């Protein structure tokens, strides 16, 4: 088992600043190479406090505020315009940063790209759904309309 400090929220494991114990293979092959975690050390308590304070500054304070933002996000579909080829396939994929930018451009508010979860890779035009974690108890489902342009 490996003891780690999470630097980002990992679904099913914890949030930024949490100290977790995971199997060493999961830590070595997934969490550490992707920058989702740091190895835990006795001097790492300063890092834990820094990460927790940064998380608190980013997250929505109350459940009521998070629910209000969730209803606003779910009120209208978010349109994302991307470059496509002749067959309707995208040049690349739509990522969480593009989704966060499209939400802000559509006037639905500002969300953190780290809170957006995409269930499957978006590689073609069409309608998709994504989940936004607004609070520990509140998530919103976004309707995405991916539209192609040449």
N, C-alpha and C positions, 0 to 999 in steps of 0.2 A: 504494500500500500504506500502511496505517495501523498504527502501533505502539501497542498497548494493554496495560493492566494489567487482568487479569480480577479482578472482585470476587466472583464466584460460579463454581461449576463449570459449564462448558458442555460438553455431550457432544460428543466428537470434536474439541475444541479445547484444553481444558486445565482446570486447577483454579484455585481462588482464589489469587491472588498470582503467577500465571504471567505473564510478559511474552510476548505473541504478536504476530505480524504477520498482518493479514488485509486483504482488499480494502477499500478505503475505503467502498464502498457498503454492505457488510455491517456495518462498524463504525458508519457514520452512521445507517443505517436500522433496524438490529436491536439490536446490542450496547449502544450508548450510550443510546438512549431507554429501554430496559428496565432499565438500571442494572446490566447484567452486566459492564461494563467501564468503565475510566477512561482518558482520554488519557494516554499515557506522556510524562513530562517528566523532566528530569535530577534534579529534586528529588523525584521520585516514588519513589525507592529506599526512603525511609522507609515509604511506603505499602505497598510490596512486602513488606518485612520484617514489618510489622504484620499484613498479610493472611496471610502464611505462618505466623506464630506462632499466629494465631487458628485457622487450618485444622488445624495440628498438635494443638491443644488439643481440637478437635472429633472428629478421626478416631480410629479404633481403631488401637492401636499395632502389633499384629502380625497376620500372616496367620492364625495359628492362632486367635486371639481372634475375628477376623472370620468365620472358618469356623464357629466355635461359635455365634456370633450368627445366622449364616445358617441353620444347621440348626434353631435355635430358631424363627426367623421362618417357616420353611417347614413346621413341624410341624403347624400348625393354621390354618384359614382365619380371616381377620379380618372380623368383622361390623361393618358401618357402618349405623346407623339414621338415615335422613334423612326430611324431610317430602316428601310426594308429593301429587299431585293425584289425581283419580278414575281417570285412565287409567294410572297407574303412572309417569308422568314426574315427574322431580324439579323442585323449585323451585330452579333454578340447576344447578351441577355439583358433583361431589365433587372436592376439590382435595388437594394433597399434605399440607397442614396437617391436614385432617380425617383422612387416612390415618395420619399420624404419631400423632395423638391417639388414634385407634382402636387402634393397635398397643399404645400405652402402657396404655390402658384394659383391653385384653384380657390384660394381664400378660405380654406377650412381650418387654418391655424398652422402652427409650427410643431412638428414632431421630430424626435430624435431618430436618426436612421438605425441606431442600434436596437430600437424597440420594435422594428418591423420584421415579421417572420413571413417568409414566402414558402408555401408548402411544396411547390415544384418550380423548376426553372422555367422562366418565361422566355420562350424562343420564337414565338409566332404571334401575329396579331390575333386579338380576340378578347374575351372577357375572362377575368381571373379574380380570385379572392386572396387577400392577404390579411394577416392578423397584426394588430398593433397592441403591445402591452403598455397600458397607460399607468397602471398602478399594480400592486401585488394582487389585488382582488378584481381588477377591471381590465378587460380586453375589448377591443373594437374590431369588427370585421369590415375591411375596406373592399368595396367593389371597384375593380380596376378595368378600364377600357383601354387596351393597347391598340393604338391606331398607327398605321404605317404612313410614311411619307418618303418620297424619292429624293 
